[in-house]
Amino acid sequence: MGITSIAKLVFRLRQRDLEQHFTRPEELQARVLRRLLKECSQTQYGEERGVSSGDSYDTFRSRVGVNTYEELKGYIDRMRHGEKDVLWPGRVKWYAKSSGTTNDKSKFIPVSREGLQDIHYAGGTDVVVWYLQNNPKSRLFDGRALILGGSHSPNYNVAGSLVGDLSAILIENINPLVNLVRVPDKKTALISDFEEKREKIARQCLNANVTNLSGVPSWMMSVLTRVMELSGKQHLEEVWPNLEVFFHGGIAFTPYRKAYEQLITKPDMHYMETYNASEGFFGIQNDPADPAMMLMLDYGVYYEFAPMEAVDDSGQLKDESLVVPLSGVEVGKNYAMIISTSCGLWRYMIGDTVRFTSVRPYKFIITGRTKSFINAFGEELIVDNAERGLQYACQQTGAEVREYTAAPVFRAEGVTPHHQWLIEFSREPADLNAFASILDRRLQELNSDYEAKRYKDINMIRLQIVKARKGLFDEWLKSKGKLGGQHKVPRLANTRKHIEELIQINELTN
């Protein structure tokens, strides 16, 4: 009996548990809330707000307001300095470094021991459970899993406490048995220099029997490109004939699908989306024929949802009375997601927006962010980064910007991913190329994820600026019937729809 056959027997009990997501979803969430409130009542945060283990949902929401990172930052910083029982009982020694906010280059999300087990590892397990259920002939564990990870570093001077990418935290704490079926080795997986890591991963994996891939599409493609260069082969299945699935998440897969299908041409290759973030593991694509993901309801996460009419243009909640628990959501409506977790995030507004495609089971798709952003390659560039970057570039060059928009340029033959900025200047810089370099460097200083993706031009090259003629943006808004009033030019977008329309008009009139 092969390892995969044994795994299927082990996972069979969990398959039965997962059926409750179809039959008793609200009950699953009620259990999670009871468990979380018991823990919250034992923290300084919970005591300050009078949280009790027996509170109802209505009492809980009346005592604990919706939080952004700024509201919890002071508590998290105390935890990072070694203080215990702050947002979660005991000491939390792991912190997932995520993209920044208006005031900081990076966020540091606490990852408790309980959160590792009942959120992050639980999600990873269920991905495999559902995949094996959908693919009974799978030989997943009869080969190796290529799992990409980040790196970590010491947290202040607190003994045993570390900060880093969530993936590095997961690799550092994973069950040693998993290392028997994964590549690369742990030491290589945690190398901080991506160029060195990519080379070593490609060489370690070249002659391995890789059956499955896990990671962010942009980073994984970079590694696979190097594997192809070393192998001299045309398609990836010539290197790894038993490759059968790519478990992907972190950023939208749509822009990368064509490139992957050109690289992997075997007809039985599978792609399975997950919704995992530094803050938690939330969704799994349980049906390969349905792009919507199942909301995972029995982990250490309690969900609430704010309809978009309750959120202002800056992504802040303006009407908390409209927030609803899971039972209050409607199909087809956009919601900002709010979570309470076993990592000590209490009624935390994560910044993502979702739309439910069904209830019972609760299935959803990710629709974007609560504010303008670009996250095509994992860079999570927000408007505040853009505004501050432009302000600095203008100060350095004497330029003045009237209007702008920016969007990603995706990977294609001869094209490395980058951001394209269309800028209408009221005073042009003497050297547009120098302006672009200054802006790009400043964005790296402001945003750690953008900085990481720009590292040595491996995953993203320097941004490109296209100069817009005077009046272009007004003309475009007028064509949409949106000139004047409260209508605004979309500053950042994750698609090229707006910028392509603007560039077309710009080229026609130049």
Residue, then its C-alpha position, 0 to 999 in steps of 0.5 A: m500500500g502506497i503512502t497516498s493510500i494510507a493518507k486517504l484512510v487517515f483523512r476519511l474521518r475529516q471528510r465526514d466532519l467537513e460535511q457539516h459545512f453543508t448541513r450545520p454551518e451556523e452551528l460551527q461558527a457558534r462553537v468557534l465564538r464560544r471557544l474564542l470568548k473563553e480565551c478573550s476573557q482571560t486577556q488584558y484586552g478582554e478584561e478592559r472591555g468586560v468580555s465574558s466567556g458566556d457572552s452572546y454574539d450581540t453582547f460581544r459586538s456591543r463590548v468590542g468595536v471593529n478594529t483596524y491594525e492601527e487600533l491593535k498595533g499598541y497591543i501587538d507591540r507589547m506582545r512583541h516585547g514579551e508581555k503575556d496575556v495581552l490579546w491572547p492568553g500566554r506569550v505569543k512568540w511568532y509574528a507574520k510580517s505583512s504589507g504595511t498600513t498608512n503609518d508603517k512599512s510593515k504589519f506584524i500579525p501575531v501567530s499563536r501556537e493555537g492559531l498555527q494548529d487550528i487555523h493555518y495547519a488545519g487549512g493546509t490539511d483540508v486542502v489535501v483532504w478535499y483534493l484527494q476526495n475529488n481525485p481518488k486516483s491521485r498519487l500525491f504522497d508517492g512523490r514530493a511536494l515543492i513548497l515555497g517559503g519565505s524567511h524569518s529573523p529575530n523579533y526585537n531582543v526577545a528570546g525565542s521570538l521571531v518575525g517573518d513571512l507566514s510561510a517561513i513560520l509554517i515551515e519552521n514549526i511543521n511536523p518533521l514527518v512532513n519534511l519526508v515528502r517535501v522539497p527543498d530542505k528546510k535550510t534552503a526553504l528559509i534562505s532570505d536571498f531569493e536569488e540564491k534560494r531560487e537557484k538552490i531550490a531548482r537544483q535540489c528539485l530537478n531530479a526529484n519526483v515532484t507530484n505537487l506544487s504549493g505557493v504564490p503563482s508569481w514566486m513559483m513561476s520564477v522558480l519553475t522558469r529556472v528549473m526549465e533553464l537547467s533541464g533544457k526541456q520544453h514543458l514541465e511534465e518532461v521534468w516531473p512526469n508525475l506532477e498533478v496539482f498546483f495549490h495556489g493562493g496569495i494573489a489572483f491566479t487568472p493573470y498567470r493561468k495562461a503562462y502555467e498552461q503553456l508551461i504544463t501542457k498535460p491535460d490532467m494537471h489540476y489547479m486548486e485555489t486557497y485563501n490563506a493570509s497572514e491573518g488566517f486561512f479562510g477558504i478552499q476551492n472544494d469543487p474544481a468545476d466551481p471557482a468559488m471557495m468554501l468558507m472554512l467555518d470550524y477553524g479558530v476564526y469567527y466571521e462577520f461581514a460589513p456591506m460595502e455601503a458601510v465602508d467609506d472610500s478610505g476603507q474605514l468602517k463608517d456604520e458598524s450597525l450594518v455589520v452582520p454575522l454569517s447568518g446575515v449575509e446575502v448572495g451577490k452582495n459585496y462585503a468587507m470581511i471582519i474576523s476574530t481569531s485564535c491569534g488574538l485578532w478581535r473583530y479585525m477588519i482584514g481589508d479584503t472584500v468578498r461576494f457570496t455565490s451561495v449559502r448553505p454551503y457558504k461559498f464565495i469569491i474574493t472581489g478585491r480590497t476595501k480601498s484601491f490597491i495593486n496586488a498582482f504579484g504580492e506587492e500590496l501597494i496601497v494608495d497611501n504608498a503611491e501618494r507619499g511616493l509621488q510627493y517625495a519624487c516631486q520634492q526631489t525633482g521640482a515636478e507637480v502631478r495633477e492626475y495619475t493612475a497605475a496598474p500592473v503589466f503582467r508577464a509575457e514573452g520578453v516582458t518582466p512584470h512591473h507597474q505602469w503609471l500614467i501621469e498627467f503633470s502640471r509641471e513636468p520633471a526635467d528627467l522623466n527617467a530619474f523621476a521614475s527611479i526616485l518614485d520606485r525607490r521611495l515605494q520600496e522604502l514605504n512598502s516591504d512587500y513591494e521592496a521584496k518583489r523588486y529584489k534584484d529585478i527578479n519578479m518585478i522590474r522598475l516601474q514605467i511612467v507614461k506621460a499623459r497629455k493635459g486634460l486626458f483624465d478629465e476627458w476620460l471622466k467626461s466620456k463616462g459621464k463622471l466629470g465633476g462632483q464626487h467622481k474620482v480617477p481610480r488611483l490604483a487598480n489590479t486590472r488594466k481596464h482603466i489604464e488601457e482606455l486612458i492610454q488609447i485615448n492618449e495615443l489617439t490625440n498625441 
